[in-house]
């Protein structure tokens, strides 16, 4: 018997590397003298279905992708999974149950990483409770928002916010902040959190074969964009010592047999505190000079700031330390719209960031939001023109700009809360605000997709396009995979897309 089995449920969209969250909790629990194990149910789901029967995987993935029903939707979402698909999912459940039986834990902790993990949690947890009535069930993670009453009613403990202190309280039989509705508290000193323990995972089973791991340098954000809910889990921005972060990279590289050489920051932004980032880079450079075989690369999210905030010397330091890729929240090519989003990034800052990264061969992924409720056609065209302006960068050998397009989603974020009475749903549960309807959002997304492919960018509509490899007949692929209702009314979608193309040509004299 062990004290705690930790795992993560689908749908966590990364199969490239082991989950960092439960690896940190595993280290915390062991540090306090408890016997714990970590395993990855999400990876099992991927290996058993995606790699063996992709068609079934896609249907089950779509079933999970439905998420929770919003308050004002006109009809409940269909959650039924039947026939052979149900049989295949039950086979996965049997594998998971065998793992639980093998370790015979007192507690099982499920990471519900996003709202898309709620459906499998609601399906699987009652099965666990029935088969192992003496095991206590814990759920936590970003998907466990304060409103998941159905999920909370079927578990023994649910944790909102950070789990490091809460998991120890639970194992010790105590109530504490963040547990079962008690208000959460943030950890004051993040340097007290131990390095993640990845020793329980078979790293060779992941896509990156253990060569990439995640690292956390900070929690929270220095901004409060009104399309983002990071502040709900971490109201305050806190960060670790730059020296300690660099030492963690060296520790993982020097102790794990796979010797990871790429580290992905989980932070909302790695430049939230430039003093910490400079210290991290300087320490990493020192460790590399002392250990010639240690040459890690790192990547993380970035907010574009002024030259006063991130100097030329800072850019040089980033490149020397091994910065490989920056995930830049462009959001829109329209400065006016970025201000409406409370992003507050000026055009000149964005250009400065893009050009300084390019000059140092630091690759970029640009995050873009399509269909923000206040986005006009003119705002959208400014996004198109931004990407046209930098298309020449794609000609550089071994350099990559990846563009991720996300359709605006109605999470409980500031903008949605402030405009709740103005948001409505059609008969197919598609939200609309004034003239920003489903068909218009999809018309813009597909229009932009075709432009950026034409200009040579790497590309992904992240919320729709995972694992799609051929974009030549995008509408046909999307319609067959997700159902033609993904476009809303398809005839109206085609009309709006044609109108958009015509308007763009008239405004910019494009043939």
N, C-alpha and C positions, 0 to 999 in steps of 0.2 A: 504493500500500500504506500502511496505517496500523498503528500498534503494537497498538491495542486497540479492540475493539468491545464496548461494554457494553449489556446488555439485561436485561429482566425477563420471566420466563415466567408464563403463567397458572398457577394461578388466584390472582392478586392482585385482591382484590375491589373495589378502588377504580378507577373509570374517570373520576373527576371531575377528577383533577389528575395531573401527571407524578410518577413515583417519585423520592423524595428520595434514597434510598440510592445508586443508581447515578449520580445527579447530583452527589453529594458526591465519589464516586470519580472521576468525570470531571474535576472541578476539581482534585483531588489529582494525578492523572496529568499533566494539562496543566501544572500548577505545576512539576512535576519535569522538564518539557521533552519529554515523550512526546506523540505524535500520537494522539488518541483521539476516538471518536464514541460517543454514546449514542442508543439507539433503544428503542422500547417494543413488544415482541412481544405483551405482554398487551393493549395497546390495539388492536393489529391484530386479535387474536382477537375482541375485543368488537365492533369496527366491522364486520368481515367476516361475523360470524355473528349476534350478538344483534340488530343493526340490520337485517339482511337476511333472516334465517331463524331466528326465535326458537325454534321447536320443535326444530330441530337443535341450536342452542346449548344448550338446556336438557338434552338427552340427553347431549351431550358434557360439559357442566358436571357433570352427575351422575356420569359416568364418572370425571372427574378428582377428584370430591369424596370418593372412597372412601378415599383416603389409604393409609398403610402398614398392614400387618396386625400387630396386637398379638401379643405372644409367646404368650398363652394362648388365642387364638381357636381354635375347633374346626375351621374349614375356611378355606382360602385365599379371599381376596376375588376375585371375577370382575373381570378387567381387559380383557376382549375388547371391542373396538369394531369393528363390521363394517358391511358394506353401504354405504348412502348416507352414513351418519354418518362412516365411515372415509374415504370419498372427500372429504367436505367438510373434514375435518381435514387430509388430505393436501394440499389446496389451500392451506390456511393454512401448512403446512410449506413448500410451494414458495415462497410469498411471503417467508417468513423466510430461506430459502436464497438467494433472489435478493438480499436485502439483504446477507447475508454476502459473497456473491460480488462485489457492487458495491464494498464497502469493502476487500476482500482483506486482512483483518487478520492480524497474526502471532498474536494471541491473541483469543479470544472469552470474555468473562466473563458467565456467566449468574447472575442473582439468582434463587435458589430461595427465595422469600419465606416460604412456609409449607409444611407437609407436603403440602398439596393441590397444590403445584407439582411434587412428586416424579414423579407419573405422567407428565405431559408431558415432564419432563426425561429420564426413562428411555426415552421413545419417540423424542424428537427428537435427542438428543445422538449416538446411534449413527449416525443418518443424516448428521449433520454430519461425524463422523469418517470415514465412508466416502467422502463427496463431497469433503471437504477434508482429506486425511490429514496435510498439513503444518501445519495450524492447531492451536495448543495450546488446550485447553479448560480453563477455570477455572469452578468453581461456588462460591458462597458464599451467605450469607443465613440467616435463622432456621430455614428448613426443612432445612438441612444439619446435622442432629444427628450426634453421633459414631457412630451405628449404621447409617448408610446405606451399607453396604459395597458393595451392588450399584451404586449411583450412583458411588461413589468409584473403583471398579475400571474405569469406562469413561471417566474424565477424567484429565487430566494433573495438575491441581492442585485440591485442595479446601481451602477456608478456613473455619475455625471461629472465631467471634468477630469482632472488628472487622477491617475490610478495608483501612483506609487505609494502614497500613504494609506489610501483606502484599502488596498489589497492586504496590507499588513494588519490593519484594524479588523478586517473580516476574518482573517486566519486566526487572530487572537480572540475572536468572539466579541468584539467591541463595535459599537456604533461610532461613526466619525463623519467628518465633512465629506460630502459627495455621495454618501451611501443612502439609498432608499429615500431620496427626497430631502435629506439634510443639505443645506446650502454648501456648495463646494468652496474650497479655499485653494489658492495657488501656492505652489512651493516657492518659498522666498529665495532660497539659495540653490540654484540648479547645479552647482558644482558638487552638491552632496549626492547626486544621482549617479550610481555606478555605470560603467561602460556596459553596453548591451552584451548579453551572453548568447552567442550564436552556436554554441557547441552542440546543441541538441538537433540541429538541422543537418540534413544531408545536402550540403551546398552544391554538390555536383548535379543535383536534380533540377536546379533552377536554370533558366535560360542563359544567365550570365555565368553559370558554372562556379559561382562563389567569387567571381572576380570583381563584383560590385556589391557594396554594402551601403546601408543608409547611416547617416550620422545626424544628430540633432544639436544645433548650436544655440537655438533660441526658440521660444514659444510666444505666440501672440504676434501682434503687428503694430507698427508705429502709425499706421493709417487706419481709417474706418470707412472703407469703400462701402457704398450702400447696396452693393450686389453680393457682399461677402458676409459669412457668419462666423469667421474665426474668433471675433471678439466674444462670442457667447461661451466658448470653451475656455478661452484665455483672455480675460478682460484687460490684463496688464501685459506689456511687453517685457520679457525677462530673457537674459542671455547668460551663457556660460563663459568661463574664462577662455580667451583665445588660445592660451598655452595648453589648457586641458583638452580642448578639441583636437589640436594637432597631435597631442600625445595619444589620444584615442585612436586616431588613424594609424599611428605607428604601432600601437599595441595590437590592433586587429591584424595588421600586415605581418607582424613578427610572430604572432602566436597561432594563427590559423594556417593549416597546411596549404590552402588554395592561394594564399598571399594576395588578397584583394588589392587591385591597383586603381579602382575607381570608386569614389565615395559621393553619394547623392545626399545632399542636405534636405532634411524634411522641413526646414524652416519656411515660414511664409515669405521671408526675405532674408538673405544672408547679409545684406548691408543695412540692417536696421540700426546697428551701432558700428560706425566705421572704426572706432578705436579698437573694439573687439576684433573686427575683421583684419585690421592691420597687424595686431598682435598674433593672430592665428597664422597669417601668411608668413610673418617673420620667423615664428617658431617652426613652421613646416619647412621653410628654406634651411633653417639651421639643422633640423633632423635629417634632411636630405644630404647636406654637406657632410654630416657625421656618418651617414650610412649610404654609401654610393648606390647600392641596389634599390634603395627605397625611393621610388619616383612616382608617387601617386598623382592622379588627376582628381579633380572634384568639380561638381556642378551644383547649381542651386538657383532659387528664385531671386529676382532682382527688381528693384524699383528704380526707375530712371530719375536721377537727381541732377542738380546743377553742378558745374565745374567746381564750385566752392565746396560742395558736399563730397564729391568724389573727384579728387585731383588727378592730374596726369601721373603723378608719382604713385597714386593708388592703383591706377590701371596697370602701370608697369609692375607693381608688386604682385597684383593678381596673376598676371601672366607668368612671372618668374616662379611663383609658388605652385603653379600647375592648374590654374582655372581652365577647365575644358569647355564648359557650356553654361550660359546664363539663360534662365527662363524669364523673359521680360514681359511684364504685364502691360502690353500695349493697349489692350482693350478696344480702342477705337483710334482711327486717324484724325478724329475731330477733337481738338482741344476743348471746344465748348461742351461736347458730350462727356469727355473725361472729367470736366469740372462738375457736370450734372451727376456723375457717378460718385462724386467726392474722392476721385482718384488724385486730382490736383497735380497733374504732370503737364508741364508746358511742352509745346512742340520743340523748342530749342533744346530742352533737356533730353527729350527722346532722341533727337538727332545726334546729340553729343554722345549718348550712351551707345547707340548703334554703331557709330563711326569709330569710337575708341575701341570697342570690342573687336570690330572687324580689323582694325589696324594691328591688333595683337593676336590674330587668328583664334580668338575666343568665339566658339560657335554660339548660336543663339536659337532659342525657340520663342516665338512671339505669340502670346496668348491674346486671342481676339474674342470679343463678345458680339454676337450678331442678334439683333432684335431686342436690344435694350428698349424698354417701353417708350423712352423719349427720343429714340433714334429716328431721324428723318432720312429721306433718300439722300439729301445733301450730306448729312453726317456719314452715311454709309459710303458714298462716293469718295469722301476724303480718306476713308480706310483703304479703298481700292487704289487711290492715287498714291498713298503712302507706300504700298507694297510695289507699285509700279516704279516709284522713284528709286527704290533700292534693288531692283531686279539685277542690276549689273554686278552685285556682290556674288551672285550665284556662279559667275564665271571663274571664280578663284578656285584653284585646285585644292582638294582636301578641306574645303570650307563648306559649312552647311548652315542654312537658316531653315528651320522647321516652323511651319505656321499651324497652330492649333486653333480651330474655330469651334466655339461653344455657343449653342443657342441659349439665350437667357432663360434661366430656370427659376420657378417661383418657390425658392426656399423662404423660410421666415427671416428675411433680411430687412434692413432698414427701409429700403425703397418699397418693398412689398407691404410692410407694416404701415407705412405712411400713406399708401394708396389703396388700402384694402377694399374700400367701398367702390373704387373705380375699376377694379379688375373683375372680369366676368369670364364665363366659360360657355363654349358652344355645346351642342348636343353630343359631341364626341370627346368632351372633357379637355379641349384645347383652350388655353387661356387667351384672352385678348384684352387690349387696353387701347381705347379709341380705335385708330385704324391699324394698329400693330396686331395683325391676326396671324394665325399659324401659316397660312399660305404665303404671306408676305415675308415672314421670317425665313421660310425655306427657300423662297425665290432669291433672297439676298445671299443665303449661305451657298447655294449652288452656283450662283453668278460669280461670287468671289472665288469659289473653288476652281472654276474653270479658268479664271484669270491667273491665279497664282500657279496653277499647273503649266499654263502657257508660258509663264515667266521663269519657270525652272525651279521653283521652290519645292522643298519637301513639304508634305502636306498631310494633315489629319483633322477631320472633324471629330474631336475626341469623344463627344457624347454619343456618336452614332457609328463611327467608322472603325472601331477596333477590329483588326485582323482582315480588313478589306485590302486587297492587294492590287486589283485592277479597277482604275477609276474611269476607264474610257466610256462606260455606259452607267454612270453613277445612279441616275434616276431608276433605271431598271434594277440595278443591284439592291438599292435601298427598298424599292417597292416589293421585290420578291422576298427579301430577308425580313423586313420589319412590317410588311403590309403596306399597301398603297395609301392607307389612311395616315401614314406618317407625313404626307404632304398636305393633309387636310382634304379639301376638295381639289382633286388633281387638275380638273379643267381650269378652275380659278387660279391654281398655282401656275399653270402654264401661261395664262393670260398675264398675270402679274410679273412673271419672269420676262416675258416678251416686252411688256411695258417698261420694265426696268432697263433692259438692254437698249431700247429705243431712246429713253430719256438720257442714258449715259452717253450715247453717241451724239445726241443733240447738244449736250452740255460740253463735251470735250472733243467734238469733231473726230471721233474714232470711227474708222471704217470696219 
